[in-house]
Amino acid sequence: MNKIIILNGPNLNLLGEREESQYGSFTLKDVEKICTEYAIKNDIKLTLFQSNIEGELVDKIQTSRDNQDGLIINAGGYTHTSVAIHDALKILKIPIIELHISNIYNREEFRHKSLISKVAKGIICGFGANGYIMSLNAMKKILEK
């Protein structure tokens, strides 16, 4: 059974309340539910974690190196600013997928730069909540090789 962790960064706990034009009307609980259902059907041991605190995300990334097979991260605003998250991800020897609900390249210029992309196997962005399932499916295929 593959062990995959999905990390969600700041403000993603407010999905369903914020910028519906960018993020849709689904909540983080909705996302967690569809991911859990996918994991059960696909024999994946899934861990879900969200924090608005950069250090908590770094701690979770660091512990993932010993107990996870793959990591999916939607770092929110930290995507564009956090050298600490980049450095923690760089230490991992497991595959990493960078995920964004919206298409960051159709948004403000500052969102076009990701500090995570250089350490990620791939990026999924712009597919709304479905991006989480796409990421899980992609990670499953990576781990099957």
C-alpha positions, 0 to 999 in steps of 0.5 A, spaced: 500 500 500 502 506 497 503 512 503 501 519 500 501 525 503 497 531 501 499 538 504 495 544 504 498 551 505 495 558 508 488 560 507 486 553 503 482 552 510 477 557 507 475 554 501 468 555 499 468 562 502 474 565 498 474 568 491 469 563 488 471 565 481 478 562 482 477 557 487 470 554 486 465 553 491 467 547 494 470 546 501 477 543 504 472 538 507 469 536 500 476 536 497 478 531 503 472 527 502 473 526 495 481 524 496 479 519 501 474 516 497 479 515 491 485 513 496 480 507 499 478 505 492 486 505 490 489 502 496 492 508 498 494 510 505 492 517 505 494 523 510 491 530 509 494 536 513 493 543 512 496 549 516 496 556 515 503 556 519 509 555 514 513 552 520 508 546 521 508 545 513 516 544 514 515 540 520 510 535 516 515 535 510 521 533 514 517 527 517 514 525 510 521 523 508 521 517 513 514 515 513 511 517 506 512 514 499 509 520 495 508 528 497 503 532 494 503 540 496 498 545 495 502 551 498 498 556 497 501 563 497 508 560 500 509 557 493 511 564 491 515 566 497 517 560 502 525 558 501 524 554 507 518 550 504 523 549 498 529 547 502 525 542 506 522 539 499 529 539 496 531 534 502 526 529 500 527 522 496 520 521 494 516 524 488 513 531 489 507 533 485 506 541 486 498 542 485 494 549 485 486 549 484 487 555 480 491 556 474 497 561 477 499 563 470 492 566 469 493 570 475 497 576 478 504 576 475 507 575 482 504 568 482 507 566 476 514 564 480 514 558 484 519 556 489 516 549 489 517 547 481 524 546 481 523 540 486 517 537 484 516 531 479 510 535 476 505 541 476 497 540 476 494 547 476 487 550 474 483 544 474 479 546 481 478 540 486 479 535 480 486 537 481 487 533 487 484 527 484 489 528 478 495 529 483 493 522 486 492 519 480 499 521 477 502 520 484 499 513 484 502 511 476 509 514 478 509 510 484 507 504 480 513 504 476 
